[in-house]
Amino acid sequence: MIDVNLRIRPAVPADHRQIADLILMEQRVHRHLDWRAPLEWLGSQPYFVLEKEERILAALACPPDPPSIFWIRLFVFDSILSGSSAWLPLWEAVRHELSCFEEATAAIITPQRWLETILYESGFVPAQTIVMLEREEQPLESRPIPAGIQLRPMTVDDLPRVVEVDASAFQPLWQNSFPALCKAFSQALFASVAEGESGLVGYQLSTGNPFGAHLARLAVRPEAQRRGIAFALIGDLITRVYRAERSSRLTVNTQSDNATSLALYEKIGFHRTGEQYPVYVYREADHGTTR
């Protein structure tokens, strides 16, 4: 039986406290691994709450970034609800928003089994699997930097060109927008670029953690690949991590079907940790409601 007192509405900045309390207190919470925390997306849409008598019982956020790519950045609900009863009305509101965009794709990365049935029932399908790799401190094969390539620290002025490299190297689902890369750069432990005569051809951006460092982003323009540029960027990163006397652990993640990346990382000494995270996608065009 539908509770007529339940209401769906767009989230607003004034909801910060109630949503924060839900995230803190509830066990079943999905948060996207993002440069921005879920609460930082308040004010961007689609971001909906389910409330009863001004008490927020659930929230679902998936503002597009880049355009037409809607990562599920937050799903949380009060334990008085079931996952389905919280998700379905919120997802229906999101779908209405998605129908306004051409080629809209929603996506989520989650290992949480309780979400799988909900996603399947809503039309999401498995797309890829993200695998985690790590590298402990060990000698790295010495290689000269490719001819005509200079490695240097990334600067704020590089970011417009970094976005261009990123867009050329990744499919739309995995691209980072200019605002996202600006945020990532502000949080980076190490960030460097590879530059040639034609301009910037590659970059890496890494973050720090209590155990060492994480290679969060690595990209090389397609026309500059297979020249050893990615190897040089990672080698420089490894040197910087050890020189900074951080923990010797360096991690990275990539898609399980990205044979080129996996071969590169394994050659550099990374090995799989066994951690993996399924990726589910929902394409509005496949459901015949795009207008």
N, C-alpha and C positions, 0 to 999 in steps of 0.2 A: 504494500500500500504506500502510495506516494505521500510524503509529508508536505502538506500545502504551505507550511511555514518556512520551508527551505527556499532560499533565494540565491540565484547566481548573479554576480555582478563583476565588473572589472575591478581589479585590485588598485588601490591608490596608496601613495606614500604614507597616509595616516594609518594604514593597516600594518605598518612595520612591526609594532609591538606584538600584536596577536599572531602574526605569521611566525615571528621569531620564537614565540613561546611554543607554537606547534612543532617547529623544527627541533627545539631543545627537548621537549617533553615526550614526543611520540617516537616509537621504535621503528615504525615503517615509514621511512623517509627516503625519497630518491632525490639526490642532488647531483647535477651534472658537474663533472670536473671541468671547471671553467676559469677563465682569468677574472671573471666577476662573480661574486657570491650571489646566491639567489635573491637576497634582499636588495642588492644593488640594481636589479632589473625592475623594481617597482617604478611605475610610471610608464613602462614600455608594455605594449600589447602584442600578442595575447597573454594576459596574466589575469586569471580569474580566481575568485574565491567563492566558496559555498558557505552561506551563513544562515543562522537561525536566530531570530530576535537579536540581531547585531553581534552575535557571537560567531566568529569564523571557525568553521569545522573542517575545512579542507581548502587547499590551494593548488593550482596547476599553472605553471609558467612556461611559455616557450616563445618568447620574442624572436623574430627572425634575425639572424646574423651569421653569415652574409644574407643578402636578400633572397627570399624564397626558401631558405633553409631554417627549419624550426626545431632546434634541439630542445628536448624536454629538459628544462633546467631545474625544475622543482615539481615534485608531487608529494604532498604530505596531507594526512588526514587524521582527525581525532579518532581514537580507538572505539568510540561509540558507534562509528560507521564501519562498514566493510569496505575493502578496497574498491570493489566494483560499484557500490552505491555512491562512493565519493567520486570515482573516476568518470563514470559514464555521463552524468550531467555536465561536468566540467569539460570533458572531451567534446561533447556535442557543441558547446559554446566555442571551443577552439576550432572545431571543424568549420563552423560558419565563417570564422575569420580566414581560415585557409582557403576557402572557396573563392575568395577575392583575389588570390594570387595565382598567376600562371606558373605552372611547374612547381607548385608548392610541395615540399618534402618535409615531413616530420621525422625525427630520429631520436633514438635513445640508446645509451650504453648502460647496461645494467646486468649484474650477475644475480640479481635478487629473484628467486624463484616465484615469490608471491606476485610478482608483476607479470610473469610470462603469460598466464592465462588471460589476464586483463588485456594485454597487448594483442594477443592473437584474436580475441573476440572483437577488438576494435579495428582490425584490418592491418595491423603491423605484421611484417614478415621478417625473418632472419636475413641479414644481408652479409655481414662479415663478422669476424672475431678479432678482437684486439688482444695481442699477446705481449707480455712483459718480459724484458731481458735485462740482465745486469752484468757488470764487469767489475771484477776485483782488481786491485793494483797488480800490475804485471808489466814486463817490458813490452813495448809496442814496436813493431817493425818500423825501422826508420825509412822514410821515403822522402825524396825531394818534393817541394811544392811544385805543382805543374808549371811549366814555362809560361810566362806572361801573366801569372796570377799572383796577386798580393793579398795576404790575409791581414786584417786589421780589426780593432774593436768597432762595433757598431755605434753609430751616433744617432741622435734624434733626426738629424737631417737625412739619414739614409732611409727612414721608414717608408716614404712613398715608393721608393724603388724596391724595398723589401716586400711590400704588398704585391708588386708586379711579379717578382720572382715566385712568391707563394702561389699566386693565381695560376702561373704557368706550370707549376710543378704538381699541383693537386687537383683532383676532381672537385666540383662545387661543394659536395658534402663536407669535404675536409679543408676547405679554404678558410683562411682567417681574413677578416675585414681590416680596414685601416684602424678603426677604433680598437678592435681586439688586439692587434699587434702593438699599438701604442700602450695599451694596458699591460701586455705581456712584457714589453721592453722595460716598463717601470718596475716590474717585479723580478727581472732577470738577475741571476748571479753572474753569468758570463753571456755576452752576446757578441758575435763577430760576423764579419762579412768577407766574401771572396770577390775580388774585383779584378777585371781584366780590361783589355783595351776597349771593349765594347760597353763597359760599365759593370754594374753589379751583377754577378752571375750565381751567387749562392750565399746562404747564411745559416747560422745556427744560433739557437737561443736556449739557454739552460737555466734552470732554477736550483736553488739550494734547499736542503732539508736536513734534519738532524743526523741523517746517516751518510750524507755525501751530496751528490748532485744528480739532477735528472735532465737528460737531453730532451727538452720539451718540443723542439721544432728543428728540423733540418730540411733544407730545400736547395735544389740546384736546378737552374733552367734546363729544360730538356735538351737543347742544342749544345749545352756544355757538360752534359753527363758523360760518364765513362772515361773521364780524363783524370780521375783521382782527386777531384775537388772536394767531394764529400769526405773522403778519407783524410784529406789535409785538414778540413774543418774540425773533424772529430779528434784527430791527433793533437791539434792545437788546444782543443778543449781539455783533453786528458792532461796535457802538460800544465795547463793553468790550474786545474783542480788540484793536482798533486803539489804544485808550487805554493798554493794557498794553504797547504797543510790541512785540507779538509779530509774527512773520512775517505778511504780509498774506493768506496762503492759509487759506481756510476750506473744509472738505470736509463732505459729508453723503452718506448712501446711502439708497436707498428701493427699493421693488419697482417693476419695470418696468411693471406693470399698475396702479399707483396714480396715475391721471391727475390727481387733485386735488393730491397732493403734488408731482408733477413740475411742474405748472403754477405752483404757489406758488414753488418754488425757482427756476424759470426766470424768473419775474417779478422775483425779488430779485437776479438776476444770476448764478446758478449755471449751469454748462454741464456736459454729460456729458464724462467723461474718456476713455470708451471701455472702462474696466474694468467687467466684469460677472461675476457669480458665480451659477451655477445652484443652485436649491434643490430637493432631492429629499426626498420624504416616503414613509413606510411606515405604513399604518394597519392595525393588527392586525385590526380588525373586517372588513376587506376580504378577509382570508385565512381566515376561518371558524374561528379557533382560540380566540377569546375565551371565557372560561368564567365 
